[in-house]
Amino acid sequence: MFMKVSLQDDILFIAREDLPVYKKGGSIVRNSYFWALKSIACYTSRDKDWEFDSEVWVALTRMLLSFARSGYLGDRETSLEFDRDTPIPEVLRSVSTWL
């Protein structure tokens, strides 16, 4: 199980239940990951999916790869999971899979 995503009008939506959670006094790596994702999102809300426009997909890919390679976060937290019928954009393929 990875971070579930969907695409609509060149906006990538990461499902809110799969987003990292900020915890005061929590893991520095996980909190840094939370803030890094939040900083490149075009829309965030506590109760909704986060949105990432296509202009930041290269940065998103690099960030996910960097956190995955650090060894502190697992694939579930650093990989995107698309529905089988959704074409994965080229720039996101190295960090993505299908359901």
Biopython code that builds the backbone (N, CA, C, O; Angstrom):
import numpy as np
from Bio.PDB.StructureBuilder import StructureBuilder

atoms = [
    (1, "MET", "N", (0.837, -1.180, 0.000)),
    (1, "MET", "CA", (0.000, 0.000, 0.000)),
    (1, "MET", "C", (0.885, 1.247, 0.000)),
    (1, "MET", "O", (1.789, 1.391, 0.823)),
    (2, "PHE", "N", (0.605, 2.126, -0.927)),
    (2, "PHE", "CA", (1.378, 3.352, -1.078)),
    (2, "PHE", "C", (0.443, 4.550, -0.921)),
    (2, "PHE", "O", (-0.720, 4.385, -0.552)),
    (3, "MET", "N", (0.944, 5.753, -1.198)),
    (3, "MET", "CA", (0.086, 6.940, -1.132)),
    (3, "MET", "C", (-0.830, 6.943, -2.349)),
    (3, "MET", "O", (-0.364, 7.035, -3.485)),
    (4, "LYS", "N", (-2.122, 6.842, -2.110)),
    (4, "LYS", "CA", (-3.093, 6.837, -3.209)),
    (4, "LYS", "C", (-3.199, 8.233, -3.794)),
    (4, "LYS", "O", (-3.296, 9.224, -3.072)),
    (5, "VAL", "N", (-3.178, 8.289, -5.136)),
    (5, "VAL", "CA", (-3.261, 9.569, -5.829)),
    (5, "VAL", "C", (-4.286, 9.484, -6.953)),
    (5, "VAL", "O", (-4.657, 8.403, -7.410)),
    (6, "SER", "N", (-4.724, 10.653, -7.377)),
    (6, "SER", "CA", (-5.579, 10.753, -8.557)),
    (6, "SER", "C", (-5.150, 11.983, -9.334)),
    (6, "SER", "O", (-4.493, 12.877, -8.801)),
    (7, "LEU", "N", (-5.533, 12.013, -10.604)),
    (7, "LEU", "CA", (-5.216, 13.141, -11.493)),
    (7, "LEU", "C", (-6.495, 13.745, -12.032)),
    (7, "LEU", "O", (-7.427, 13.038, -12.418)),
    (8, "GLN", "N", (-6.520, 15.072, -12.049)),
    (8, "GLN", "CA", (-7.646, 15.773, -12.654)),
    (8, "GLN", "C", (-7.146, 17.126, -13.148)),
    (8, "GLN", "O", (-6.656, 17.938, -12.364)),
    (9, "ASP", "N", (-7.272, 17.364, -14.449)),
    (9, "ASP", "CA", (-6.863, 18.643, -15.048)),
    (9, "ASP", "C", (-5.431, 19.033, -14.668)),
    (9, "ASP", "O", (-5.187, 20.165, -14.250)),
    (10, "ASP", "N", (-4.494, 18.106, -14.810)),
    (10, "ASP", "CA", (-3.075, 18.333, -14.496)),
    (10, "ASP", "C", (-2.821, 18.716, -13.037)),
    (10, "ASP", "O", (-1.825, 19.369, -12.727)),
    (11, "ILE", "N", (-3.713, 18.311, -12.155)),
    (11, "ILE", "CA", (-3.505, 18.461, -10.719)),
    (11, "ILE", "C", (-3.431, 17.053, -10.132)),
    (11, "ILE", "O", (-4.314, 16.225, -10.356)),
    (12, "LEU", "N", (-2.361, 16.797, -9.377)),
    (12, "LEU", "CA", (-2.196, 15.524, -8.691)),
    (12, "LEU", "C", (-2.768, 15.683, -7.284)),
    (12, "LEU", "O", (-2.405, 16.612, -6.563)),
    (13, "PHE", "N", (-3.649, 14.786, -6.905)),
    (13, "PHE", "CA", (-4.256, 14.794, -5.576)),
    (13, "PHE", "C", (-3.695, 13.611, -4.789)),
    (13, "PHE", "O", (-3.785, 12.467, -5.235)),
    (14, "ILE", "N", (-3.115, 13.886, -3.613)),
    (14, "ILE", "CA", (-2.688, 12.812, -2.723)),
    (14, "ILE", "C", (-3.768, 12.662, -1.655)),
    (14, "ILE", "O", (-4.142, 13.631, -0.994)),
    (15, "ALA", "N", (-4.264, 11.432, -1.495)),
    (15, "ALA", "CA", (-5.348, 11.155, -0.561)),
    (15, "ALA", "C", (-4.967, 11.567, 0.863)),
    (15, "ALA", "O", (-3.883, 11.242, 1.347)),
    (16, "ARG", "N", (-5.859, 12.273, 1.510)),
    (16, "ARG", "CA", (-5.566, 12.824, 2.840)),
    (16, "ARG", "C", (-5.183, 11.755, 3.857)),
    (16, "ARG", "O", (-4.360, 12.007, 4.737)),
    (17, "GLU", "N", (-5.768, 10.570, 3.746)),
    (17, "GLU", "CA", (-5.447, 9.516, 4.713)),
    (17, "GLU", "C", (-4.036, 8.952, 4.536)),
    (17, "GLU", "O", (-3.537, 8.250, 5.416)),
    (18, "ASP", "N", (-3.395, 9.251, 3.414)),
    (18, "ASP", "CA", (-2.046, 8.760, 3.153)),
    (18, "ASP", "C", (-0.964, 9.828, 3.321)),
    (18, "ASP", "O", (0.218, 9.548, 3.118)),
    (19, "LEU", "N", (-1.354, 11.030, 3.684)),
    (19, "LEU", "CA", (-0.397, 12.118, 3.861)),
    (19, "LEU", "C", (0.358, 11.979, 5.178)),
    (19, "LEU", "O", (-0.168, 11.415, 6.137)),
    (20, "PRO", "N", (1.594, 12.492, 5.230)),
    (20, "PRO", "CA", (2.317, 12.475, 6.502)),
    (20, "PRO", "C", (1.612, 13.394, 7.506)),
    (20, "PRO", "O", (0.911, 14.335, 7.134)),
    (21, "VAL", "N", (1.820, 13.092, 8.767)),
    (21, "VAL", "CA", (1.199, 13.870, 9.836)),
    (21, "VAL", "C", (2.286, 14.599, 10.604)),
    (21, "VAL", "O", (3.311, 14.012, 10.952)),
    (22, "TYR", "N", (2.062, 15.879, 10.866)),
    (22, "TYR", "CA", (2.990, 16.637, 11.706)),
    (22, "TYR", "C", (2.667, 16.365, 13.163)),
    (22, "TYR", "O", (1.513, 16.460, 13.580)),
    (23, "LYS", "N", (3.697, 16.023, 13.940)),
    (23, "LYS", "CA", (3.517, 15.791, 15.374)),
    (23, "LYS", "C", (4.535, 16.619, 16.136)),
    (23, "LYS", "O", (5.741, 16.421, 15.991)),
    (24, "LYS", "N", (4.047, 17.543, 16.945)),
    (24, "LYS", "CA", (4.948, 18.343, 17.768)),
    (24, "LYS", "C", (5.757, 17.395, 18.649)),
    (24, "LYS", "O", (5.194, 16.569, 19.368)),
    (25, "GLY", "N", (7.053, 17.519, 18.588)),
    (25, "GLY", "CA", (7.923, 16.630, 19.345)),
    (25, "GLY", "C", (8.112, 15.281, 18.681)),
    (25, "GLY", "O", (8.712, 14.381, 19.268)),
    (26, "GLY", "N", (7.605, 15.128, 17.460)),
    (26, "GLY", "CA", (7.725, 13.863, 16.741)),
    (26, "GLY", "C", (9.060, 13.746, 16.023)),
    (26, "GLY", "O", (9.970, 14.551, 16.223)),
    (27, "SER", "N", (9.150, 12.734, 15.191)),
    (27, "SER", "CA", (10.361, 12.462, 14.422)),
    (27, "SER", "C", (10.739, 13.666, 13.556)),
    (27, "SER", "O", (9.899, 14.226, 12.851)),
    (28, "ILE", "N", (11.998, 14.049, 13.620)),
    (28, "ILE", "CA", (12.479, 15.175, 12.811)),
    (28, "ILE", "C", (12.331, 14.870, 11.327)),
    (28, "ILE", "O", (11.936, 15.742, 10.553)),
    (29, "VAL", "N", (12.643, 13.639, 10.920)),
    (29, "VAL", "CA", (12.545, 13.265, 9.505)),
    (29, "VAL", "C", (11.095, 13.343, 9.040)),
    (29, "VAL", "O", (10.813, 13.942, 8.002)),
    (30, "ARG", "N", (10.173, 12.746, 9.794)),
    (30, "ARG", "CA", (8.760, 12.754, 9.394)),
    (30, "ARG", "C", (8.186, 14.168, 9.382)),
    (30, "ARG", "O", (7.417, 14.517, 8.486)),
    (31, "ASN", "N", (8.551, 14.980, 10.364)),
    (31, "ASN", "CA", (8.064, 16.355, 10.381)),
    (31, "ASN", "C", (8.668, 17.165, 9.234)),
    (31, "ASN", "O", (7.985, 17.999, 8.640)),
    (32, "SER", "N", (9.933, 16.928, 8.922)),
    (32, "SER", "CA", (10.555, 17.607, 7.775)),
    (32, "SER", "C", (9.880, 17.190, 6.476)),
    (32, "SER", "O", (9.667, 18.014, 5.587)),
    (33, "TYR", "N", (9.548, 15.918, 6.373)),
    (33, "TYR", "CA", (8.839, 15.397, 5.199)),
    (33, "TYR", "C", (7.475, 16.075, 5.063)),
    (33, "TYR", "O", (7.088, 16.489, 3.970)),
    (34, "PHE", "N", (6.758, 16.185, 6.166)),
    (34, "PHE", "CA", (5.457, 16.864, 6.170)),
    (34, "PHE", "C", (5.603, 18.291, 5.629)),
    (34, "PHE", "O", (4.870, 18.687, 4.722)),
    (35, "TRP", "N", (6.543, 19.060, 6.180)),
    (35, "TRP", "CA", (6.703, 20.457, 5.767)),
    (35, "TRP", "C", (7.212, 20.577, 4.334)),
    (35, "TRP", "O", (6.820, 21.500, 3.620)),
    (36, "ALA", "N", (8.069, 19.671, 3.906)),
    (36, "ALA", "CA", (8.572, 19.704, 2.526)),
    (36, "ALA", "C", (7.428, 19.469, 1.539)),
    (36, "ALA", "O", (7.304, 20.193, 0.552)),
    (37, "LEU", "N", (6.592, 18.460, 1.801)),
    (37, "LEU", "CA", (5.438, 18.214, 0.924)),
    (37, "LEU", "C", (4.484, 19.401, 0.930)),
    (37, "LEU", "O", (4.014, 19.844, -0.118)),
    (38, "LYS", "N", (4.212, 19.895, 2.103)),
    (38, "LYS", "CA", (3.278, 21.024, 2.229)),
    (38, "LYS", "C", (3.798, 22.256, 1.483)),
    (38, "LYS", "O", (3.016, 23.009, 0.903)),
    (39, "SER", "N", (5.107, 22.459, 1.500)),
    (39, "SER", "CA", (5.677, 23.664, 0.892)),
    (39, "SER", "C", (5.554, 23.699, -0.628)),
    (39, "SER", "O", (5.541, 24.781, -1.214)),
    (40, "ILE", "N", (5.463, 22.533, -1.280)),
    (40, "ILE", "CA", (5.347, 22.553, -2.738)),
    (40, "ILE", "C", (3.921, 22.289, -3.224)),
    (40, "ILE", "O", (3.656, 22.345, -4.425)),
    (41, "ALA", "N", (3.016, 22.005, -2.309)),
    (41, "ALA", "CA", (1.618, 21.775, -2.689)),
    (41, "ALA", "C", (0.964, 23.094, -3.075)),
    (41, "ALA", "O", (1.300, 24.146, -2.529)),
    (42, "CYS", "N", (0.028, 23.033, -4.020)),
    (42, "CYS", "CA", (-0.681, 24.260, -4.389)),
    (42, "CYS", "C", (-1.916, 24.452, -3.516)),
    (42, "CYS", "O", (-2.472, 25.549, -3.466)),
    (43, "TYR", "N", (-2.351, 23.391, -2.823)),
    (43, "TYR", "CA", (-3.467, 23.515, -1.883)),
    (43, "TYR", "C", (-3.346, 22.416, -0.839)),
    (43, "TYR", "O", (-3.148, 21.246, -1.168)),
    (44, "THR", "N", (-3.467, 22.810, 0.430)),
    (44, "THR", "CA", (-3.475, 21.836, 1.528)),
    (44, "THR", "C", (-4.595, 22.175, 2.485)),
    (44, "THR", "O", (-4.943, 23.341, 2.673)),
    (45, "SER", "N", (-5.146, 21.158, 3.078)),
    (45, "SER", "CA", (-6.174, 21.312, 4.091)),
    (45, "SER", "C", (-6.107, 20.104, 4.992)),
    (45, "SER", "O", (-5.767, 19.008, 4.544)),
    (46, "ARG", "N", (-6.422, 20.288, 6.231)),
    (46, "ARG", "CA", (-6.379, 19.177, 7.182)),
    (46, "ARG", "C", (-7.376, 18.072, 6.817)),
    (46, "ARG", "O", (-7.119, 16.894, 7.065)),
    (47, "ASP", "N", (-8.507, 18.453, 6.231)),
    (47, "ASP", "CA", (-9.588, 17.509, 5.972)),
    (47, "ASP", "C", (-9.766, 17.139, 4.504)),
    (47, "ASP", "O", (-10.747, 16.483, 4.154)),
    (48, "LYS", "N", (-8.844, 17.545, 3.642)),
    (48, "LYS", "CA", (-8.981, 17.271, 2.211)),
    (48, "LYS", "C", (-7.666, 16.747, 1.643)),
    (48, "LYS", "O", (-6.609, 16.854, 2.266)),
    (49, "ASP", "N", (-7.761, 16.177, 0.441)),
    (49, "ASP", "CA", (-6.560, 15.739, -0.276)),
    (49, "ASP", "C", (-5.694, 16.953, -0.578)),
    (49, "ASP", "O", (-6.202, 18.054, -0.789)),
    (50, "TRP", "N", (-4.378, 16.741, -0.596)),
    (50, "TRP", "CA", (-3.475, 17.820, -0.971)),
    (50, "TRP", "C", (-3.320, 17.824, -2.489)),
    (50, "TRP", "O", (-3.337, 16.773, -3.129)),
    (51, "GLU", "N", (-3.169, 19.020, -3.054)),
    (51, "GLU", "CA", (-3.091, 19.182, -4.503)),
    (51, "GLU", "C", (-1.702, 19.661, -4.916)),
    (51, "GLU", "O", (-1.101, 20.522, -4.275)),
    (52, "PHE", "N", (-1.212, 19.073, -6.012)),
    (52, "PHE", "CA", (0.101, 19.428, -6.553)),
    (52, "PHE", "C", (-0.058, 19.678, -8.045)),
    (52, "PHE", "O", (-0.412, 18.767, -8.794)),
    (53, "ASP", "N", (0.205, 20.920, -8.486)),
    (53, "ASP", "CA", (0.077, 21.208, -9.909)),
    (53, "ASP", "C", (1.298, 20.698, -10.657)),
    (53, "ASP", "O", (2.345, 20.445, -10.062)),
    (54, "SER", "N", (1.155, 20.554, -11.947)),
    (54, "SER", "CA", (2.192, 19.902, -12.759)),
    (54, "SER", "C", (3.543, 20.621, -12.702)),
    (54, "SER", "O", (4.577, 20.001, -12.951)),
    (55, "GLU", "N", (3.549, 21.900, -12.383)),
    (55, "GLU", "CA", (4.813, 22.645, -12.310)),
    (55, "GLU", "C", (5.735, 22.137, -11.210)),
    (55, "GLU", "O", (6.944, 22.360, -11.281)),
    (56, "VAL", "N", (5.201, 21.458, -10.192)),
    (56, "VAL", "CA", (6.041, 20.987, -9.090)),
    (56, "VAL", "C", (6.293, 19.482, -9.123)),
    (56, "VAL", "O", (6.912, 18.944, -8.204)),
    (57, "TRP", "N", (5.828, 18.796, -10.160)),
    (57, "TRP", "CA", (5.985, 17.342, -10.196)),
    (57, "TRP", "C", (7.443, 16.902, -10.219)),
    (57, "TRP", "O", (7.778, 15.869, -9.640)),
    (58, "VAL", "N", (8.314, 17.659, -10.871)),
    (58, "VAL", "CA", (9.743, 17.320, -10.865)),
    (58, "VAL", "C", (10.278, 17.429, -9.444)),
    (58, "VAL", "O", (10.996, 16.543, -8.981)),
    (59, "ALA", "N", (9.934, 18.509, -8.748)),
    (59, "ALA", "CA", (10.369, 18.686, -7.360)),
    (59, "ALA", "C", (9.788, 17.598, -6.466)),
    (59, "ALA", "O", (10.482, 17.083, -5.589)),
    (60, "LEU", "N", (8.526, 17.244, -6.676)),
    (60, "LEU", "CA", (7.891, 16.189, -5.897)),
    (60, "LEU", "C", (8.627, 14.868, -6.100)),
    (60, "LEU", "O", (8.906, 14.158, -5.134)),
    (61, "THR", "N", (8.938, 14.539, -7.332)),
    (61, "THR", "CA", (9.662, 13.306, -7.631)),
    (61, "THR", "C", (11.021, 13.296, -6.940)),
    (61, "THR", "O", (11.387, 12.309, -6.303)),
    (62, "ARG", "N", (11.758, 14.376, -7.062)),
    (62, "ARG", "CA", (13.086, 14.452, -6.435)),
    (62, "ARG", "C", (12.985, 14.331, -4.920)),
    (62, "ARG", "O", (13.809, 13.667, -4.292)),
    (63, "MET", "N", (11.986, 14.965, -4.339)),
    (63, "MET", "CA", (11.808, 14.926, -2.899)),
    (63, "MET", "C", (11.452, 13.509, -2.432)),
    (63, "MET", "O", (12.018, 13.019, -1.455)),
    (64, "LEU", "N", (10.519, 12.851, -3.127)),
    (64, "LEU", "CA", (10.141, 11.494, -2.759)),
    (64, "LEU", "C", (11.332, 10.544, -2.876)),
    (64, "LEU", "O", (11.547, 9.712, -1.996)),
    (65, "LEU", "N", (12.101, 10.662, -3.950)),
    (65, "LEU", "CA", (13.291, 9.828, -4.115)),
    (65, "LEU", "C", (14.315, 10.082, -3.009)),
    (65, "LEU", "O", (14.906, 9.142, -2.478)),
    (66, "SER", "N", (14.519, 11.332, -2.669)),
    (66, "SER", "CA", (15.487, 11.690, -1.637)),
    (66, "SER", "C", (15.094, 11.113, -0.278)),
    (66, "SER", "O", (15.931, 10.539, 0.419)),
    (67, "PHE", "N", (13.823, 11.265, 0.101)),
    (67, "PHE", "CA", (13.384, 10.717, 1.378)),
    (67, "PHE", "C", (13.385, 9.192, 1.360)),
    (67, "PHE", "O", (13.683, 8.565, 2.377)),
    (68, "ALA", "N", (13.058, 8.589, 0.225)),
    (68, "ALA", "CA", (13.084, 7.122, 0.126)),
    (68, "ALA", "C", (14.514, 6.598, 0.274)),
    (68, "ALA", "O", (14.743, 5.603, 0.962)),
    (69, "ARG", "N", (15.454, 7.251, -0.357)),
    (69, "ARG", "CA", (16.850, 6.808, -0.316)),
    (69, "ARG", "C", (17.507, 7.052, 1.033)),
    (69, "ARG", "O", (18.529, 6.439, 1.345)),
    (70, "SER", "N", (16.933, 7.940, 1.837)),
    (70, "SER", "CA", (17.509, 8.233, 3.148)),
    (70, "SER", "C", (17.443, 7.021, 4.065)),
    (70, "SER", "O", (18.257, 6.878, 4.978)),
    (71, "GLY", "N", (16.468, 6.147, 3.819)),
    (71, "GLY", "CA", (16.319, 4.965, 4.649)),
    (71, "GLY", "C", (15.442, 5.172, 5.872)),
    (71, "GLY", "O", (15.160, 4.216, 6.595)),
    (72, "TYR", "N", (15.009, 6.391, 6.115)),
    (72, "TYR", "CA", (14.176, 6.675, 7.284)),
    (72, "TYR", "C", (12.691, 6.470, 7.025)),
    (72, "TYR", "O", (11.924, 6.232, 7.958)),
    (73, "LEU", "N", (12.284, 6.560, 5.769)),
    (73, "LEU", "CA", (10.881, 6.390, 5.409)),
    (73, "LEU", "C", (10.747, 5.231, 4.439)),
    (73, "LEU", "O", (11.620, 5.015, 3.598)),
    (74, "GLY", "N", (9.669, 4.492, 4.552)),
    (74, "GLY", "CA", (9.462, 3.341, 3.695)),
    (74, "GLY", "C", (8.770, 3.688, 2.390)),
    (74, "GLY", "O", (8.367, 4.830, 2.168)),
    (75, "ASP", "N", (8.638, 2.681, 1.524)),
    (75, "ASP", "CA", (7.980, 2.866, 0.227)),
    (75, "ASP", "C", (6.543, 3.352, 0.379)),
    (75, "ASP", "O", (6.071, 4.140, -0.440)),
    (76, "ARG", "N", (5.842, 2.897, 1.413)),
    (76, "ARG", "CA", (4.456, 3.291, 1.623)),
    (76, "ARG", "C", (4.318, 4.808, 1.741)),
    (76, "ARG", "O", (3.304, 5.384, 1.349)),
    (77, "GLU", "N", (5.344, 5.437, 2.283)),
    (77, "GLU", "CA", (5.294, 6.877, 2.501)),
    (77, "GLU", "C", (5.920, 7.693, 1.380)),
    (77, "GLU", "O", (5.772, 8.914, 1.341)),
    (78, "THR", "N", (6.616, 7.027, 0.472)),
    (78, "THR", "CA", (7.352, 7.773, -0.554)),
    (78, "THR", "C", (7.039, 7.325, -1.979)),
    (78, "THR", "O", (7.740, 7.703, -2.918)),
    (79, "SER", "N", (5.994, 6.526, -2.142)),
    (79, "SER", "CA", (5.598, 6.072, -3.477)),
    (79, "SER", "C", (4.144, 6.440, -3.736)),
    (79, "SER", "O", (3.309, 6.416, -2.831)),
    (80, "LEU", "N", (3.859, 6.779, -4.981)),
    (80, "LEU", "CA", (2.508, 7.164, -5.384)),
    (80, "LEU", "C", (1.814, 5.980, -6.038)),
    (80, "LEU", "O", (2.431, 5.234, -6.798)),
    (81, "GLU", "N", (0.532, 5.808, -5.743)),
    (81, "GLU", "CA", (-0.227, 4.686, -6.284)),
    (81, "GLU", "C", (-1.427, 5.211, -7.078)),
    (81, "GLU", "O", (-2.338, 5.830, -6.529)),
    (82, "PHE", "N", (-1.398, 4.944, -8.380)),
    (82, "PHE", "CA", (-2.449, 5.380, -9.293)),
    (82, "PHE", "C", (-3.449, 4.259, -9.534)),
    (82, "PHE", "O", (-3.111, 3.082, -9.408)),
    (83, "ASP", "N", (-4.689, 4.626, -9.883)),
    (83, "ASP", "CA", (-5.651, 3.632, -10.354)),
    (83, "ASP", "C", (-5.114, 3.015, -11.638)),
    (83, "ASP", "O", (-4.410, 3.675, -12.402)),
    (84, "ARG", "N", (-5.439, 1.768, -11.871)),
    (84, "ARG", "CA", (-4.944, 1.031, -13.036)),
    (84, "ARG", "C", (-5.282, 1.736, -14.354)),
    (84, "ARG", "O", (-4.509, 1.660, -15.308)),
    (85, "ASP", "N", (-6.426, 2.417, -14.413)),
    (85, "ASP", "CA", (-6.856, 3.064, -15.665)),
    (85, "ASP", "C", (-6.323, 4.487, -15.840)),
    (85, "ASP", "O", (-6.681, 5.163, -16.805)),
    (86, "THR", "N", (-5.478, 4.946, -14.927)),
    (86, "THR", "CA", (-4.911, 6.295, -15.021)),
    (86, "THR", "C", (-3.480, 6.223, -15.547)),
    (86, "THR", "O", (-2.626, 5.592, -14.924)),
    (87, "PRO", "N", (-3.210, 6.856, -16.678)),
    (87, "PRO", "CA", (-1.830, 6.888, -17.171)),
    (87, "PRO", "C", (-0.943, 7.686, -16.198)),
    (87, "PRO", "O", (-1.314, 8.774, -15.757)),
    (88, "ILE", "N", (0.213, 7.138, -15.878)),
    (88, "ILE", "CA", (1.144, 7.820, -14.978)),
    (88, "ILE", "C", (1.979, 8.798, -15.805)),
    (88, "ILE", "O", (2.623, 8.389, -16.771)),
    (89, "PRO", "N", (1.979, 10.077, -15.443)),
    (89, "PRO", "CA", (2.813, 11.040, -16.169)),
    (89, "PRO", "C", (4.291, 10.637, -16.118)),
    (89, "PRO", "O", (4.777, 10.155, -15.095)),
    (90, "GLU", "N", (4.977, 10.836, -17.206)),
    (90, "GLU", "CA", (6.384, 10.441, -17.342)),
    (90, "GLU", "C", (7.235, 10.914, -16.162)),
    (90, "GLU", "O", (8.031, 10.141, -15.627)),
    (91, "VAL", "N", (7.079, 12.149, -15.760)),
    (91, "VAL", "CA", (7.918, 12.726, -14.716)),
    (91, "VAL", "C", (7.696, 12.053, -13.350)),
    (91, "VAL", "O", (8.563, 12.137, -12.480)),
    (92, "LEU", "N", (6.569, 11.399, -13.156)),
    (92, "LEU", "CA", (6.259, 10.754, -11.873)),
    (92, "LEU", "C", (6.500, 9.237, -11.875)),
    (92, "LEU", "O", (6.328, 8.591, -10.842)),
    (93, "ARG", "N", (6.885, 8.675, -12.991)),
    (93, "ARG", "CA", (6.994, 7.213, -13.108)),
    (93, "ARG", "C", (8.001, 6.581, -12.157)),
    (93, "ARG", "O", (7.777, 5.467, -11.684)),
    (94, "SER", "N", (9.089, 7.257, -11.871)),
    (94, "SER", "CA", (10.112, 6.658, -11.019)),
    (94, "SER", "C", (9.672, 6.533, -9.557)),
    (94, "SER", "O", (10.325, 5.839, -8.777)),
    (95, "VAL", "N", (8.593, 7.185, -9.184)),
    (95, "VAL", "CA", (8.100, 7.124, -7.804)),
    (95, "VAL", "C", (6.662, 6.610, -7.745)),
    (95, "VAL", "O", (5.975, 6.799, -6.741)),
    (96, "SER", "N", (6.208, 5.962, -8.814)),
    (96, "SER", "CA", (4.799, 5.580, -8.901)),
    (96, "SER", "C", (4.602, 4.127, -9.275)),
    (96, "SER", "O", (5.497, 3.463, -9.800)),
    (97, "THR", "N", (3.387, 3.651, -8.985)),
    (97, "THR", "CA", (2.946, 2.321, -9.364)),
    (97, "THR", "C", (1.431, 2.375, -9.565)),
    (97, "THR", "O", (0.798, 3.398, -9.301)),
    (98, "TRP", "N", (0.854, 1.264, -10.036)),
    (98, "TRP", "CA", (-0.598, 1.165, -10.164)),
    (98, "TRP", "C", (-1.135, 0.294, -9.047)),
    (98, "TRP", "O", (-0.409, -0.521, -8.477)),
    (99, "LEU", "N", (-2.408, 0.468, -8.737)),
    (99, "LEU", "CA", (-3.098, -0.380, -7.747)),
    (99, "LEU", "C", (-3.035, -1.822, -8.166)),
    (99, "LEU", "O", (-3.556, -2.691, -7.467)),
]
sb = StructureBuilder()
sb.init_structure("model")
sb.init_model(0)
sb.init_chain("A")
sb.init_seg("    ")
for serial, (resi, resn, name, xyz) in enumerate(atoms, 1):
    if name == "N":
        sb.init_residue(resn, " ", resi, " ")
    sb.init_atom(name, np.array(xyz, "f"), 0.0, 1.0, " ", f" {name:<3s}", serial, name[0])
structure = sb.get_structure()
